[in-house]
Amino acid sequence: MIRSLAPLLGLVLLVATCGPVPPEQAARECEERARGAKPVSGQVRIGAGNGGVETGIDLGIVLSSDTLTGRDPVDIYDRCVRAKTGQGPFRPPNL
């Protein structure tokens, strides 16, 4: 009897993991994906003080298919949240 219920239990667990995710979790996951679509960005720092001149360059280079096709990160976030939760975002993305 128990052996006959094992496949059914496995199917129930599989379906449960494929269901909608909580909105906050979806927002975090979708923000990460949307950040990948942002264009290349960077920062240059130049400063002077008692210790002398200080300089630095920070480049953030991320190339994804979303970046290369020019997709809007906010649109990516919106579509991702809708796909994961079945409803629209409850807050704007923090990109």
Phi and psi in degrees as a GROMACS rama.xvg file:
@    title "Ramachandran Plot"
@    xaxis  label "Phi"
@    yaxis  label "Psi"
@TYPE xy
-65.7287  -38.6606  ILE-2
-63.0149  -32.7164  ARG-3
-74.0293  -21.9848  SER-4
-87.2234  -17.9946  LEU-5
-59.5779  -47.2626  ALA-6
-62.4813  -36.3933  PRO-7
-65.9868  -41.3911  LEU-8
-63.4519  -42.8281  LEU-9
-60.638  -41.5574  GLY-10
-65.3043  -41.2239  LEU-11
-62.1624  -43.6256  VAL-12
-65.215  -39.2122  LEU-13
-64.2243  -45.3187  LEU-14
-64.9906  -37.1326  VAL-15
-63.9881  -34.5622  ALA-16
-77.443  -15.5543  THR-17
-93.1668  -2.62365  CYS-18
-75.1675  -178.755  GLY-19
-60.2866  147.539  PRO-20
-97.1628  158.922  VAL-21
-59.2144  144.891  PRO-22
-55.4098  -40.0086  PRO-23
-67.1232  -40.6119  GLU-24
-64.2477  -43.4756  GLN-25
-61.3942  -41.3375  ALA-26
-61.2642  -45.1276  ALA-27
-62.2076  -47.9285  ARG-28
-64.1832  -40.3188  GLU-29
-74.452  -30.7271  CYS-30
-62.5846  -41.6049  GLU-31
-60.4613  -44.4105  GLU-32
-65.243  -42.1358  ARG-33
-66.7872  -34.934  ALA-34
-61.6728  -31.6782  ARG-35
-66.2619  -17.4481  GLY-36
-94.9539  -4.83135  ALA-37
-67.5114  146.792  LYS-38
-66.2423  165.966  PRO-39
-58.355  136.119  VAL-40
-134.539  164.572  SER-41
-161.364  177.102  GLY-42
-151.076  137.001  GLN-43
-120.546  132.132  VAL-44
-120.795  134.519  ARG-45
-137.476  129.252  ILE-46
-149.808  160.357  GLY-47
-135.416  145.564  ALA-48
-160.062  -163.418  GLY-49
-62.8444  -27.3107  ASN-50
-86.6248  0.898824  GLY-51
109.052  -163.073  GLY-52
-87.7712  138.104  VAL-53
-125.985  133.069  GLU-54
-131.734  161.465  THR-55
-167.668  151.113  GLY-56
-132.147  127.447  ILE-57
-120.338  120.967  ASP-58
-116.521  130.655  LEU-59
-109.175  102.546  GLY-60
-112.302  114.45  ILE-61
-131.918  122.775  VAL-62
-116.94  119  LEU-63
-128.473  171.545  SER-64
-63.7213  -32.3057  SER-65
-66.4869  -38.7639  ASP-66
-65.5382  -46.96  THR-67
-65.8371  -30.7553  LEU-68
-90.2173  -4.39356  THR-69
74.8971  26.7015  GLY-70
-70.3852  145.085  ARG-71
-74.2076  123.38  ASP-72
-57.0555  -35.3121  PRO-73
-67.7693  -38.36  VAL-74
-66.1709  -40.1943  ASP-75
-61.2901  -44.5942  ILE-76
-60.2407  -48.5178  TYR-77
-59.5495  -49.3144  ASP-78
-65.4825  -38.4231  ARG-79
-64.4452  -46.7651  CYS-80
-62.6483  -42.0408  VAL-81
-62.1199  -39.5866  ARG-82
-68.1939  -35.5999  ALA-83
-82.3917  -32.0946  LYS-84
-111.986  -19.2534  THR-85
82.5669  8.06082  GLY-86
-146.697  168.449  GLN-87
-70.8279  164.872  GLY-88
-61.0033  144.655  PRO-89
-92.6986  -9.33817  PHE-90
-151.758  158.652  ARG-91
-71.1869  156.352  PRO-92
-72.5155  149.285  PRO-93
-102.209  89.0724  ASN-94
